[in-house]
Every structure is written in C-alpha cells, then in structure tokens.
Amino acid sequence: MHCPALPDGFDLTDPDLLHHRVPLPEFAGLRAAEPVRWIPQPHGLAGFDDDGYWAVTRHADVKYVSTHPEIFSSYLNTAIIRFNEHIERDAIDAQRLILLNMDPPEHTRVRQIVQRGFTPRSIRALEERLRARARAIVEGARARSGPFDFVTEVACELPLQAIAELIGVPQEDRSKIFDWSNKMIAYDDPEYAITEEVGAQSATEIIAYAMNMAAERKRCPAHDIVTTLVAAEDEGNLSSDEFGFFVLMLAVAGNETTRNAITHGMHAFLTHPDQWELFKRERPASAAEEIVRWATPVNAFQRTATQDTELGGSRIRKGDRVGLFYASANHDPDVFTDPDAFDITRDPNPHLGFGGGGPHFCLGKSLAVLEIDLIFTALADAMPGLKLAGDPRRLRSAWINGVKELPVSAD
C-alpha cells in the first residue's frame, strides 16, 4: 500500500526538505497508512552501496528497533542516515570508533567506562557552576542593544561551557570546539561552504585535542573526569584514541543537539506566548522534556538489519538500512494526546528525543535536561519580555533539525 501523503521521489532525508521544515504531515500519513515504508534513492546517493532505506515512523517501531541491536546494527553502516554521495567507504568505516556507531559487546565495554562521567553525583556537582554560567550568559545578552541572534549569544554558550566543565577543556578553548563541531555537521549547507574534507579535518582536530588532554592526564593525573576515564586503574579505562572519539561524539551529541533544543524551545515559547507566561509563572519541572519532544534535534538515525526480519508489516532483508524518524515518533497520536500542541505541563512524556531506549539511549540526558532548565530559568528571570525579531533560519542537513539563526529582541 502506498501512502497518499508521500509523492513519488519524496525522500525524508533530503537536506533541501529539512532546510525548510520537518515533514510532519508526511510522517502522519506514513504512520497511518504505511508505518515502515521503503524510500528509494538513486544508487549511492547517501554514501552507501544501496538504493534506499526503510522509514520507521511509529513510536512503538522506533523503540523496537532501538532495543534490539542484535537485529538492527549501528556498526555495519553507522548511525548516520545520509552522508555526501562522494564519501569514501573508508571514511564511513572510520566512524565505527565512535560510541554512537558501536554494537554490544564493545559498546557495552566503552559505555560502562564513559558513564562514570555522567553519574547523578557528577551532574549535581556541576549544577551550581552551570547555574551561574547560565545567568552570566543571559546577562551578557541583555546588555546588548537592539536585536541579537539567540543562537550565538545564548543557545550555543551553555552546552559548550558545560562540556568544558565536564571534561576540563579550558573555557578559552570552547570556541575551537564550537567551530570544529559546526564544520563536522554542516557539509550539506552551502552557506558554510564546508566540504567533506574540511569536516573530516575538523573531526581530526577535535580528536587530536582530546588525545593530547588524555596523554597529559596519564602523565599527570588530576581530580577531573578526564583522569577518571583515562588514568583510573579500576574497572578499566579508555585509551587515548577512545577518549578522542568520545570527545568527538560529545562535540555533536552534547553540543549541537542541546543548542538546537534550546533554540527550538525559545522559538516555541515566543510563538506560544501562553506557554511562556505559564513557564515564567510556574516553572514546571516537565518543561524541559516537552522542549526536547517538540524540538527533536536529531530528526533521524539509522540501523542496518543483521538478518531478514519483519517490522510494521514490512519484510526487511539482511543488509537493508532502517531509518528511525524520531520527530515522527514524537508526534504519534497513539502515544501523545494532542501531539501537535506545545504543552510544557505534558506528563507523562515518553518522547524519543533522547533515543528509543536500548544501548544507545542518550548518555547525557540528565545533563541536557539540567542545561535546558537552567537557561530558561535565567531567561525568564532576566529577559521576560523577549520577543521574536525575525524568522529562524534553518540548517540545511539530512538528519539534524538545526537552526542557524534566531533573531530576538528584549524590551
């Protein structure tokens, strides 16, 4: 059965599409008529030796794929659903060293080590410092005269500073991480004029920077998370290479995603003024989770079938790529009442903005929720009259739901 809402040739990973909008109407049609749908592509378009992928759009099916890594692998073709068509296979395979692209048992081993840095105690230890940083960021923005870009002045700063606090990157180096991570994911956006080669070089720069940090801590241990991960002798540790790739993942998973959640959240508040008034008045603890559901900063990741299987009424062959469309899952009316409403009191809120569960559930969820809570609390305190000063400009990307610029002004 073909979904009437999806014209022939329509590709849910087309960066030109996501440059303008998230295809929520098409997702709704797919969920209702063909929840696991084959999406054809010209051979090799996404950088893989194939002719398309299966689009998984229902909440239950996204969760099933996410929690069965023995059937749906992150390692075989990585979790990135679309690369540049000119990418070499060796460059794809090199990304298997990133935690995001591992399968158990290797994923289990590495995750057990790196999660030491994300314990509740570790996050609580950061809270007061990040609260002060959030206030300083907002005060700095308030001091500007006239309209300003919310992305660069507010949204990008706290995630960068949080990563710097977490792993001990000197604050003066945070702009390097920002620049490198931007270049890594912006190869689909012509405004940045970033080539695959520049993106690869930026990834190399991050890895080298982190490896140097790891080598220094092994020579001279300190009381910080880097030492805990690379120099501790109990329960194993990360090699310098592994730590380098861990920081590479943090630069995107802990920086780009949280920055975009904050940006989309601000836009949602300013286009739903009743919710902004509610937040300013009551500060509900449920707000951050609804912001992530609404934003869904990662539109899609992928898995590759390790065997012939069936999902959502479709027969999937061994070797087929399977796209997990989190934005669609987060608007599934079988799970969410009035899913197209932005409701910061929504509770429970079983969204998949942090992944669908399983081994790749977001390691830094608690840190991201804390950052979102802190920055919007600071904004509500210091800039309650914030207003839109223009339309958001979206990132052209195949899988990131990103915003490059959000003009705002304060009263």
QUIRAHU-V580781 format. One record per run of one state. SS is the DSSP state (@ for helix, = for strand, . for the rest). FROM is the first residue (numbers start at 1). LEN is the number of residues. Records with the same first field share a line. If there is no record, write none. Layout:
SS = FROM-LEN + FROM-LEN
This chain:
. = 1-14 + 21-3 + 34-2 + 41-11 + 57-2 + 67-5 + 74-15 + 98-1 + 102-4 + 119-1 + 143-5 + 168-3 + 186-4 + 193-3 + 220-5 + 231-9 + 272-1 + 283-4 + 296-2 + 299-1 + 306-3 + 312-2 + 317-4 + 330-28 + 361-4 + 383-4 + 389-4 + 395-5 + 401-2 + 406-1 + 410-2
@ = 15-6 + 24-10 + 59-8 + 89-9 + 99-3 + 106-13 + 120-23 + 150-18 + 171-15 + 190-3 + 196-24 + 225-6 + 240-32 + 273-10 + 287-9 + 326-4 + 358-3 + 365-18
= = 36-5 + 52-5 + 72-2 + 148-2 + 298-1 + 300-6 + 309-3 + 314-3 + 321-5 + 387-2 + 393-2 + 400-1 + 403-3 + 407-3
